[in-house]
Amino acid sequence: MNQERRIRKSRIGIVVSDKMDKTVVVQVTRLVRHPVYGKTVRRRNKFKAHDAQNACRIGDKVLIIETRPLSRDKCWRVKEILEKAV
């Protein structure tokens, strides 16, 4: 039986909190069209992501990928830091 591994979701977002140990909060912003009015609306989601090296700082742009549940809220991990904050 050849079972293929699922393709994992990935998101790009900005780190909004790094106060926890080995965890960062990443805010992901996306644009969607309003179903009735047709206007483009900005939607935001916050994800807790695992940062093993504690390398991320507030304002960094990061790529997070889906992973197994690591705690009650944390099922994402930081794959790479795309842009460091100024």
Phi and psi in radians as a Rosetta constraint file:
Dihedral C 1 N 2 CA 2 C 2 CIRCULARHARMONIC -1.721 0.35
Dihedral N 2 CA 2 C 2 N 3 CIRCULARHARMONIC 1.803 0.35
Dihedral C 2 N 3 CA 3 C 3 CIRCULARHARMONIC -1.755 0.35
Dihedral N 3 CA 3 C 3 N 4 CIRCULARHARMONIC 2.152 0.35
Dihedral C 3 N 4 CA 4 C 4 CIRCULARHARMONIC -1.430 0.35
Dihedral N 4 CA 4 C 4 N 5 CIRCULARHARMONIC 2.542 0.35
Dihedral C 4 N 5 CA 5 C 5 CIRCULARHARMONIC -1.361 0.35
Dihedral N 5 CA 5 C 5 N 6 CIRCULARHARMONIC 2.433 0.35
Dihedral C 5 N 6 CA 6 C 6 CIRCULARHARMONIC -1.083 0.35
Dihedral N 6 CA 6 C 6 N 7 CIRCULARHARMONIC 2.525 0.35
Dihedral C 6 N 7 CA 7 C 7 CIRCULARHARMONIC -1.301 0.35
Dihedral N 7 CA 7 C 7 N 8 CIRCULARHARMONIC 2.243 0.35
Dihedral C 7 N 8 CA 8 C 8 CIRCULARHARMONIC -1.482 0.35
Dihedral N 8 CA 8 C 8 N 9 CIRCULARHARMONIC 2.519 0.35
Dihedral C 8 N 9 CA 9 C 9 CIRCULARHARMONIC -1.233 0.35
Dihedral N 9 CA 9 C 9 N 10 CIRCULARHARMONIC 2.610 0.35
Dihedral C 9 N 10 CA 10 C 10 CIRCULARHARMONIC -2.412 0.35
Dihedral N 10 CA 10 C 10 N 11 CIRCULARHARMONIC 2.620 0.35
Dihedral C 10 N 11 CA 11 C 11 CIRCULARHARMONIC -2.441 0.35
Dihedral N 11 CA 11 C 11 N 12 CIRCULARHARMONIC 2.654 0.35
Dihedral C 11 N 12 CA 12 C 12 CIRCULARHARMONIC -1.993 0.35
Dihedral N 12 CA 12 C 12 N 13 CIRCULARHARMONIC 2.294 0.35
Dihedral C 12 N 13 CA 13 C 13 CIRCULARHARMONIC -2.704 0.35
Dihedral N 13 CA 13 C 13 N 14 CIRCULARHARMONIC -3.107 0.35
Dihedral C 13 N 14 CA 14 C 14 CIRCULARHARMONIC -1.936 0.35
Dihedral N 14 CA 14 C 14 N 15 CIRCULARHARMONIC 2.371 0.35
Dihedral C 14 N 15 CA 15 C 15 CIRCULARHARMONIC -1.284 0.35
Dihedral N 15 CA 15 C 15 N 16 CIRCULARHARMONIC 2.156 0.35
Dihedral C 15 N 16 CA 16 C 16 CIRCULARHARMONIC -1.895 0.35
Dihedral N 16 CA 16 C 16 N 17 CIRCULARHARMONIC -0.248 0.35
Dihedral C 16 N 17 CA 17 C 17 CIRCULARHARMONIC -2.668 0.35
Dihedral N 17 CA 17 C 17 N 18 CIRCULARHARMONIC 2.379 0.35
Dihedral C 17 N 18 CA 18 C 18 CIRCULARHARMONIC -2.295 0.35
Dihedral N 18 CA 18 C 18 N 19 CIRCULARHARMONIC 0.484 0.35
Dihedral C 18 N 19 CA 19 C 19 CIRCULARHARMONIC -1.269 0.35
Dihedral N 19 CA 19 C 19 N 20 CIRCULARHARMONIC -0.439 0.35
Dihedral C 19 N 20 CA 20 C 20 CIRCULARHARMONIC -1.500 0.35
Dihedral N 20 CA 20 C 20 N 21 CIRCULARHARMONIC 2.793 0.35
Dihedral C 20 N 21 CA 21 C 21 CIRCULARHARMONIC -1.411 0.35
Dihedral N 21 CA 21 C 21 N 22 CIRCULARHARMONIC 2.151 0.35
Dihedral C 21 N 22 CA 22 C 22 CIRCULARHARMONIC 1.065 0.35
Dihedral N 22 CA 22 C 22 N 23 CIRCULARHARMONIC 0.392 0.35
Dihedral C 22 N 23 CA 23 C 23 CIRCULARHARMONIC -2.442 0.35
Dihedral N 23 CA 23 C 23 N 24 CIRCULARHARMONIC 2.415 0.35
Dihedral C 23 N 24 CA 24 C 24 CIRCULARHARMONIC -2.233 0.35
Dihedral N 24 CA 24 C 24 N 25 CIRCULARHARMONIC 2.676 0.35
Dihedral C 24 N 25 CA 25 C 25 CIRCULARHARMONIC -1.788 0.35
Dihedral N 25 CA 25 C 25 N 26 CIRCULARHARMONIC 2.158 0.35
Dihedral C 25 N 26 CA 26 C 26 CIRCULARHARMONIC -1.988 0.35
Dihedral N 26 CA 26 C 26 N 27 CIRCULARHARMONIC 2.209 0.35
Dihedral C 26 N 27 CA 27 C 27 CIRCULARHARMONIC -1.711 0.35
Dihedral N 27 CA 27 C 27 N 28 CIRCULARHARMONIC 2.142 0.35
Dihedral C 27 N 28 CA 28 C 28 CIRCULARHARMONIC -1.887 0.35
Dihedral N 28 CA 28 C 28 N 29 CIRCULARHARMONIC 2.185 0.35
Dihedral C 28 N 29 CA 29 C 29 CIRCULARHARMONIC -1.901 0.35
Dihedral N 29 CA 29 C 29 N 30 CIRCULARHARMONIC 2.378 0.35
Dihedral C 29 N 30 CA 30 C 30 CIRCULARHARMONIC -2.415 0.35
Dihedral N 30 CA 30 C 30 N 31 CIRCULARHARMONIC 2.711 0.35
Dihedral C 30 N 31 CA 31 C 31 CIRCULARHARMONIC -1.837 0.35
Dihedral N 31 CA 31 C 31 N 32 CIRCULARHARMONIC 2.264 0.35
Dihedral C 31 N 32 CA 32 C 32 CIRCULARHARMONIC -2.299 0.35
Dihedral N 32 CA 32 C 32 N 33 CIRCULARHARMONIC 2.672 0.35
Dihedral C 32 N 33 CA 33 C 33 CIRCULARHARMONIC -1.498 0.35
Dihedral N 33 CA 33 C 33 N 34 CIRCULARHARMONIC 2.365 0.35
Dihedral C 33 N 34 CA 34 C 34 CIRCULARHARMONIC -1.177 0.35
Dihedral N 34 CA 34 C 34 N 35 CIRCULARHARMONIC 2.330 0.35
Dihedral C 34 N 35 CA 35 C 35 CIRCULARHARMONIC -1.112 0.35
Dihedral N 35 CA 35 C 35 N 36 CIRCULARHARMONIC -0.563 0.35
Dihedral C 35 N 36 CA 36 C 36 CIRCULARHARMONIC -1.678 0.35
Dihedral N 36 CA 36 C 36 N 37 CIRCULARHARMONIC -0.863 0.35
Dihedral C 36 N 37 CA 37 C 37 CIRCULARHARMONIC -1.568 0.35
Dihedral N 37 CA 37 C 37 N 38 CIRCULARHARMONIC -0.285 0.35
Dihedral C 37 N 38 CA 38 C 38 CIRCULARHARMONIC 1.386 0.35
Dihedral N 38 CA 38 C 38 N 39 CIRCULARHARMONIC -0.059 0.35
Dihedral C 38 N 39 CA 39 C 39 CIRCULARHARMONIC -1.289 0.35
Dihedral N 39 CA 39 C 39 N 40 CIRCULARHARMONIC 2.523 0.35
Dihedral C 39 N 40 CA 40 C 40 CIRCULARHARMONIC -1.345 0.35
Dihedral N 40 CA 40 C 40 N 41 CIRCULARHARMONIC 2.193 0.35
Dihedral C 40 N 41 CA 41 C 41 CIRCULARHARMONIC -2.075 0.35
Dihedral N 41 CA 41 C 41 N 42 CIRCULARHARMONIC 2.466 0.35
Dihedral C 41 N 42 CA 42 C 42 CIRCULARHARMONIC -1.557 0.35
Dihedral N 42 CA 42 C 42 N 43 CIRCULARHARMONIC 2.167 0.35
Dihedral C 42 N 43 CA 43 C 43 CIRCULARHARMONIC -1.986 0.35
Dihedral N 43 CA 43 C 43 N 44 CIRCULARHARMONIC 2.503 0.35
Dihedral C 43 N 44 CA 44 C 44 CIRCULARHARMONIC -2.198 0.35
Dihedral N 44 CA 44 C 44 N 45 CIRCULARHARMONIC 2.501 0.35
Dihedral C 44 N 45 CA 45 C 45 CIRCULARHARMONIC -2.317 0.35
Dihedral N 45 CA 45 C 45 N 46 CIRCULARHARMONIC 2.541 0.35
Dihedral C 45 N 46 CA 46 C 46 CIRCULARHARMONIC -1.951 0.35
Dihedral N 46 CA 46 C 46 N 47 CIRCULARHARMONIC 2.308 0.35
Dihedral C 46 N 47 CA 47 C 47 CIRCULARHARMONIC -2.151 0.35
Dihedral N 47 CA 47 C 47 N 48 CIRCULARHARMONIC 2.419 0.35
Dihedral C 47 N 48 CA 48 C 48 CIRCULARHARMONIC -1.551 0.35
Dihedral N 48 CA 48 C 48 N 49 CIRCULARHARMONIC 2.252 0.35
Dihedral C 48 N 49 CA 49 C 49 CIRCULARHARMONIC -2.221 0.35
Dihedral N 49 CA 49 C 49 N 50 CIRCULARHARMONIC 2.549 0.35
Dihedral C 49 N 50 CA 50 C 50 CIRCULARHARMONIC -1.405 0.35
Dihedral N 50 CA 50 C 50 N 51 CIRCULARHARMONIC 2.231 0.35
Dihedral C 50 N 51 CA 51 C 51 CIRCULARHARMONIC -2.194 0.35
Dihedral N 51 CA 51 C 51 N 52 CIRCULARHARMONIC 1.588 0.35
Dihedral C 51 N 52 CA 52 C 52 CIRCULARHARMONIC -1.083 0.35
Dihedral N 52 CA 52 C 52 N 53 CIRCULARHARMONIC -0.636 0.35
Dihedral C 52 N 53 CA 53 C 53 CIRCULARHARMONIC -1.599 0.35
Dihedral N 53 CA 53 C 53 N 54 CIRCULARHARMONIC 0.008 0.35
Dihedral C 53 N 54 CA 54 C 54 CIRCULARHARMONIC 0.926 0.35
Dihedral N 54 CA 54 C 54 N 55 CIRCULARHARMONIC 0.727 0.35
Dihedral C 54 N 55 CA 55 C 55 CIRCULARHARMONIC -1.560 0.35
Dihedral N 55 CA 55 C 55 N 56 CIRCULARHARMONIC -0.398 0.35
Dihedral C 55 N 56 CA 56 C 56 CIRCULARHARMONIC -1.376 0.35
Dihedral N 56 CA 56 C 56 N 57 CIRCULARHARMONIC 2.516 0.35
Dihedral C 56 N 57 CA 57 C 57 CIRCULARHARMONIC -2.203 0.35
Dihedral N 57 CA 57 C 57 N 58 CIRCULARHARMONIC 2.852 0.35
Dihedral C 57 N 58 CA 58 C 58 CIRCULARHARMONIC -1.039 0.35
Dihedral N 58 CA 58 C 58 N 59 CIRCULARHARMONIC 2.307 0.35
Dihedral C 58 N 59 CA 59 C 59 CIRCULARHARMONIC 1.695 0.35
Dihedral N 59 CA 59 C 59 N 60 CIRCULARHARMONIC -0.181 0.35
Dihedral C 59 N 60 CA 60 C 60 CIRCULARHARMONIC -1.222 0.35
Dihedral N 60 CA 60 C 60 N 61 CIRCULARHARMONIC 2.515 0.35
Dihedral C 60 N 61 CA 61 C 61 CIRCULARHARMONIC -1.668 0.35
Dihedral N 61 CA 61 C 61 N 62 CIRCULARHARMONIC 2.145 0.35
Dihedral C 61 N 62 CA 62 C 62 CIRCULARHARMONIC -2.250 0.35
Dihedral N 62 CA 62 C 62 N 63 CIRCULARHARMONIC 2.749 0.35
Dihedral C 62 N 63 CA 63 C 63 CIRCULARHARMONIC -1.838 0.35
Dihedral N 63 CA 63 C 63 N 64 CIRCULARHARMONIC 2.145 0.35
Dihedral C 63 N 64 CA 64 C 64 CIRCULARHARMONIC -1.998 0.35
Dihedral N 64 CA 64 C 64 N 65 CIRCULARHARMONIC 2.566 0.35
Dihedral C 64 N 65 CA 65 C 65 CIRCULARHARMONIC -2.207 0.35
Dihedral N 65 CA 65 C 65 N 66 CIRCULARHARMONIC 2.691 0.35
Dihedral C 65 N 66 CA 66 C 66 CIRCULARHARMONIC -1.238 0.35
Dihedral N 66 CA 66 C 66 N 67 CIRCULARHARMONIC 2.515 0.35
Dihedral C 66 N 67 CA 67 C 67 CIRCULARHARMONIC -2.562 0.35
Dihedral N 67 CA 67 C 67 N 68 CIRCULARHARMONIC -3.125 0.35
Dihedral C 67 N 68 CA 68 C 68 CIRCULARHARMONIC -1.153 0.35
Dihedral N 68 CA 68 C 68 N 69 CIRCULARHARMONIC 2.767 0.35
Dihedral C 68 N 69 CA 69 C 69 CIRCULARHARMONIC -1.084 0.35
Dihedral N 69 CA 69 C 69 N 70 CIRCULARHARMONIC 2.205 0.35
Dihedral C 69 N 70 CA 70 C 70 CIRCULARHARMONIC -1.761 0.35
Dihedral N 70 CA 70 C 70 N 71 CIRCULARHARMONIC -0.400 0.35
Dihedral C 70 N 71 CA 71 C 71 CIRCULARHARMONIC -2.771 0.35
Dihedral N 71 CA 71 C 71 N 72 CIRCULARHARMONIC -2.929 0.35
Dihedral C 71 N 72 CA 72 C 72 CIRCULARHARMONIC -1.068 0.35
Dihedral N 72 CA 72 C 72 N 73 CIRCULARHARMONIC -0.732 0.35
Dihedral C 72 N 73 CA 73 C 73 CIRCULARHARMONIC -1.868 0.35
Dihedral N 73 CA 73 C 73 N 74 CIRCULARHARMONIC -0.209 0.35
Dihedral C 73 N 74 CA 74 C 74 CIRCULARHARMONIC -1.820 0.35
Dihedral N 74 CA 74 C 74 N 75 CIRCULARHARMONIC 1.906 0.35
Dihedral C 74 N 75 CA 75 C 75 CIRCULARHARMONIC -2.381 0.35
Dihedral N 75 CA 75 C 75 N 76 CIRCULARHARMONIC 0.509 0.35
Dihedral C 75 N 76 CA 76 C 76 CIRCULARHARMONIC -2.285 0.35
Dihedral N 76 CA 76 C 76 N 77 CIRCULARHARMONIC 2.731 0.35
Dihedral C 76 N 77 CA 77 C 77 CIRCULARHARMONIC -2.427 0.35
Dihedral N 77 CA 77 C 77 N 78 CIRCULARHARMONIC 2.652 0.35
Dihedral C 77 N 78 CA 78 C 78 CIRCULARHARMONIC -1.342 0.35
Dihedral N 78 CA 78 C 78 N 79 CIRCULARHARMONIC 2.086 0.35
Dihedral C 78 N 79 CA 79 C 79 CIRCULARHARMONIC -1.497 0.35
Dihedral N 79 CA 79 C 79 N 80 CIRCULARHARMONIC -0.807 0.35
Dihedral C 79 N 80 CA 80 C 80 CIRCULARHARMONIC -2.745 0.35
Dihedral N 80 CA 80 C 80 N 81 CIRCULARHARMONIC 2.743 0.35
Dihedral C 80 N 81 CA 81 C 81 CIRCULARHARMONIC -1.645 0.35
Dihedral N 81 CA 81 C 81 N 82 CIRCULARHARMONIC 2.033 0.35
Dihedral C 81 N 82 CA 82 C 82 CIRCULARHARMONIC -1.434 0.35
Dihedral N 82 CA 82 C 82 N 83 CIRCULARHARMONIC -0.633 0.35
Dihedral C 82 N 83 CA 83 C 83 CIRCULARHARMONIC -2.594 0.35
Dihedral N 83 CA 83 C 83 N 84 CIRCULARHARMONIC 2.240 0.35
Dihedral C 83 N 84 CA 84 C 84 CIRCULARHARMONIC -1.440 0.35
Dihedral N 84 CA 84 C 84 N 85 CIRCULARHARMONIC 2.608 0.35
Dihedral C 84 N 85 CA 85 C 85 CIRCULARHARMONIC -1.221 0.35
Dihedral N 85 CA 85 C 85 N 86 CIRCULARHARMONIC 2.618 0.35
